[in-house]
Structures are given as structure tokens and as C-alpha cells.
Amino acid sequence: MIIHDRIAEQLPEWRDRVATLTRQHGKFKICDVTVEQIYGGIRGVQIQVTDISYLNPLEGIYLRGYSIGDVLNFLPCEQGAEYPLCGGLYYLLTVGSLPTLEEAREVEQEWQLRSQVPKHVFDVINVMPPQTHPMTLLSAALTALQTDAVFPQHYNNGNGKADYWKYFLDDSLTLIGRLMTVAAYIYNWKYQQRKYIAPDPALDWAANFAHMIGRDSKDYQELSRLFFLIHSDHEGGNVSAHTGHLVCSALSDVYLTCAAAMNGLAGPLHGLANQECLRWLLKVYDHFRGLPSEEQLSEYLQAQLDAGGVIPGYGHAVLRTTDPRFTVQVDFANKYLPEDEIFRLVQMVYAVLPPLLKKQGKVKNPWPNVDAINGALQHHYGVDQFDFYTVLFGVSRILGITAHAIWSRALMKPIERPKSLTTRMLEEMVGLPPGA
């Protein structure tokens, strides 16, 4: 398989680079850690290395050194499509270079060949009560898919750890090939009377999701490609990515790794932000019984800020600029749904809110992030079941998580095991008496 061959070609150089760094500069100090950071969620502490993505605070996410704009401009598209193939993105994430159209198609074809979902996975979903959250269903399905994992078989056979990455790649391709059918099945089971729509072999991976949930318009196929591309990875320190790295470091296979990562993504402080943004937008729209004037909106937002409220979709733990993923979605909406009133409200908030946040002087980043708009776009096409949005996010993020897992095994990274301190130890370090 083409990704296997491209990684194999690079590995001797990469392993030598890592060995040189650890052997010659293993004692080099990277950063200091403060008490505030320890108690504040380890925010900003540099504890991990990944070459797959990097979040530049002033420029946004870079995937293998390419900005979001570069990714959309340089990755190959199928004839007649505006947005690139996700198979090309996965080639970029795993191999580290831009693919040709033929190479991107080969990845898509590999996914398609592996796309048959075992019956017992559907059975696991079918026995769940109807009120089950879609992320619970996704987590259960990923764990059920693990029965076909090849890595545990090779591990139990005593195969050397230098080859583990090959089995992680094999499992990753199978998981991703089946993932879209599983996600669409969850959507239909939960919201569309449990109907089943088979994948269309003539469609690419992302467009097939649109087809399998009954959204066959070209516009929604393009949105699916865009959505899964821009949400695919976001460095290694966010909850889902770091959870995946931690679990993978114990040599849990990619199915268990991704299930754990999705359980982290399901938390309201991580993957639920997109649905909270749309709920808030609809609340504003309902309050005014339509679109407000900019003056009305400004008064409404100021009152919410004065009351200590938070405007969802604005601010970011790392970014200090408008999220480029927000910008490319605005470009999509301007082309495909310029008159949609919820999108127009998104634009109005973007025009009115940042100056108010700046005036407050308390917000480090008054600009919108990716979540400020993506729910509004899904809502336009009738995918308005808020609790499913995190599944969409998760499907995309698994592209990045599996790429990290493959390279963690390729570079033979050890199990992650940081050290803990007691509160008394910290008090002694800073010179405080016990319990001060």
C-alpha cells in the first residue's frame, strides 16, 4: 500500500534523528513549569513532540507545515469537486508530503476496500436504548470494531516492535474505511427511523457520508469534504489527541486508542462547543424574532457581557487571531448559502463582538474560532441534531489521531508516565508552611 511504502522509505532517517537528539542532547532543558501551570491543566507546558500538526498562535493550525489555506489549495480534488479528497489529506498527515491525485485516489480506494462493517457492530448499536447519546454509540462501535484488529495478533506472535507501525497502519486504514458507514448508521438509527443507506462506491469517503444520511446535494458533499479536512488534527495537546497518545503509548491498538480519544472528545469542555455555539445563535435569533440591527445586537451582546456571560465560539486557548478554519467556512457560506439568516447572524456577531471584547480588556483573544460557524452550516442543510455534531468532529479527528498513533509506533515511543507531586512538596518548594 502506498502509505506503507512512503513511511518505510523515511523511517531510517527519522529514527536516526530521534536517536541523535536523545543521545546527544537528552539532558537539554526545554521549559520550566510553574505552580500555576500544574494546577491550571498543564496549559502551555511543552511535553510532547509531533511533526504532524502545529498550532501557530498568530496563524492557525499547520498540517505537516501547510496552512489550512495551503491544504485546500494544494491537495488534489476529484474532477468537478471544489474541495480536496480526504484520502489526499490522510496521505499528507501520514507521509508528510503532498500526494498526486492518483495517490489520493489510492488511499480512498483502500478505505473503500476495507469498508464492510461486521454485523455485530450494528448489533451493538441496535441494542442500545433510544435515548443513548450519539457519542456513546460511536465509542461502543469503535470498541466493537476492535475484534478485527491485527496488531494484537502480531504482538502476541512476538513480532518485533520496529514493525508495530505496519500493523497500526493496517488497522488505521480498516478503521477509517468503516468509520463513515458507522457514523452514518448512528445518525440514521438515532434520527431517521433506523433506515440504512449503503455506501455508494462511486463516491469519495467524505461525499459518501452525505449520501448515507440522505443529503445527496453537491453542496452538502462539498461541505462534508471541507468539514472533515479542517477538523482533522490540532496538535497533540488537546484532550482527544493527548488521550489517544497516552492510551496508544501503552500499546493499545488504534480501535481502543480512538475509542478512548472519543470519550475525551465527548466532554462539554472539548467537543461540544460547536453545538453550544449554534444553540446560542438560535437563541439570539429567536430573541429578536429574526435578524437584529447591528445596534440592537451590540446592546444585546454588551448586556450579556456585563452580566458575566460568555459568548460561545469566541476566544481560544492558544490562538490569538481569527481561526483560519472559521474563515474558510465563511468563504463556503458566502458561495453556497449567502442568504441563510443564521449565517448572516454569524457575520453580524463577527462584526460587532470583537470590538466589545477588546474594550473589556479581559479577553486575550476576541476573535472567532472554528466552532462559531460550523454548526450553522450543518443546520442549513437540515443536520440540526445538535448532539450529533461531536460525532462529525470525532470522525474527522480520528484521521489525525490514527496518524499520530502510526508515527508513535514507527518511532517506538515509550509508554507515557509523568511524575506527580504532593501539595506539601509544592509548599516546601515555594517556602510556604504546611496548609498555609
Buried (B, 14 or more C-beta within 10 A) or exposed (E): BBBBEBBEEBBEEBBEEBEEEEEEEEEEEEEEEEEEBBEEEBEBBEEBEBEBBBBBEEBBBBBBEBBBBBBBEBBBBBEEBBBBBBBBBBBBBBBBEBBEBEBBBBBBBBBBEBBEBEEEBBEBBEEBEEEBBBBBBBBBBBBBBBEBBBBBEBBEEEBEEEEBBBBBBBBBBBBBBBBBBBBBBBBBBBBBEEEEBEBEEEBBBBBBBBBBBBBBEEBBBBBBBBBBBBBBBBBBBBBBBBBBBBBBBEBBBBBBBBBBBBBBBBEEEBBBBBBBBBEBBBEBBEEEEEBBEEEBBBEBBBEBBEEEEEBBBBBBBBBBBBBBBBBBBBEBBEEBBEEBBBBBBBBBBBEBBBEBBEEEEEBEBBBBBBBBBBBBBBBBBEBBBBBBBBBBBBBBBBBBBBBBBBBBBBBBBEEBEEEEEEEEEEBEEEEEEEEE
